[in-house]
Amino acid sequence: MFNFWGAPSVEFLPGEESRAWVAETLHELLPRVASVPSLLSAPPSPMPRGFDELFDVLCGVQAQVGQADLEFTLLEGATPPGLAPLGDPSGQLMHTYLREHEYVVLASPQVFRVPEVLLASMAREVGRMEIHRHGGHLGDPKDREAEAELAAVLLGLGVWVANGAYRFENKCCGGGCGIDLSRLRAGLSLPEVSFALAWDGRRRGLPRRAVLRHLGATQRAALKRSWSYIGPTTQPAALPQAAHRLPSSV
């Protein structure tokens, strides 16, 4: 980032502990998620404007990431009795619950108002279901939202997570969306998502420009910083090691 007139520059590289946690968690999740050959930069059909279309788009995304056999029910509104959240639904406009052996995705009508938030929410829930059907989360319950987003990155949905993270941190939809973004939260900060996306891009052997072209300006700057830091290797052994992840500022 350029630093004009002495203004403080922005450091997009996560701290050492966060880098280590992200890399180690990605490495642990990798054998447990479907193998997806490429990034998904746009939904398989037009952006949904209602719940019927949202169901169809979610099914289309699942088909592209290896979840074609995974069934779910999409509900609108308040949480009905008998549902157990698969993470922490607070501060979210979409969350996956379990009802006996059935996945139930509960969504608020507000989720349609900001495209980046909608795509990021879909990506997180697809990642969450992938983790659950392959043995559940890895560790501390407080990390479940972050793990769901990292699983989404490995499923090829990292662009959606990164663009959504910018909206969550900027806390602004450009005006007129009717959502108080300051009350929403994500599992990963923008630097952490960008680091994960760079890690995954290096793992896939993608050219950097193939990822950058799908990101907003701030997200591109964050990805470039992590991409340069990681270099040609994606082995966690080459990255800082840490036993615990520092709390995210998101």
URSUL-V103394 format. One record per run of one state. SS is the DSSP state (2 for helix, 1 for strand, 0 for the rest). FROM is the first residue (numbers start at 1). LEN is the number of residues. If there is no record, write none. Layout:
ss=SS from=FROM len=LEN
ss=SS from=FROM len=LEN
This chain:
ss=0 from=1 len=3
ss=2 from=4 len=3
ss=0 from=7 len=9
ss=2 from=16 len=15
ss=0 from=31 len=20
ss=2 from=51 len=14
ss=0 from=65 len=7
ss=1 from=72 len=5
ss=0 from=77 len=7
ss=1 from=84 len=2
ss=0 from=86 len=8
ss=1 from=94 len=6
ss=0 from=100 len=2
ss=1 from=102 len=6
ss=0 from=108 len=1
ss=2 from=109 len=4
ss=0 from=113 len=2
ss=2 from=115 len=19
ss=0 from=134 len=7
ss=2 from=141 len=30
ss=0 from=171 len=10
ss=2 from=181 len=3
ss=0 from=184 len=6
ss=2 from=190 len=15
ss=0 from=205 len=3
ss=2 from=208 len=5
ss=0 from=213 len=4
ss=2 from=217 len=14
ss=0 from=231 len=5
ss=2 from=236 len=3
ss=0 from=239 len=12
